[in-house]
């Protein structure tokens, strides 16, 4: 049994034990009327105001944008430097997240494939991207 808990259990699911490095699947909402995806989950579509249903995103996406963070934010739980990417998923949605284990200069490039993995945030688990 895992001793880890999720930062927010509505953001992702796992098919195995919840622990750092474990594969995760992000959960978005998909509008039942217009098909729009939103992350995190919304109860009502912000575009057409239709009802939504939970939808699992693909396990991998591609880096659409990225930036390096070199200065810590007040109260931040992630040590600098680290990378933040916008991962573009096949479902047509982009989701921002950090690169697992911070990343290294030259490791993150536009178009790189990334997979969603569990990462330690304080004493809990959040999601991050691992560059493939």
Secondary structure, DSSP 8 states (H G I E B T S, - for coil): -----BS-TTSEE-SS---TT-B-EEEEEEETTT--EESS--SB-TTT--BEEEEE--SEEEEEEEEEE-S--TT-SS-SSEEEEEEEETTS-EEEEEBGGG--TTS--TT-EEEEEEEEETTEEEEEEEE-
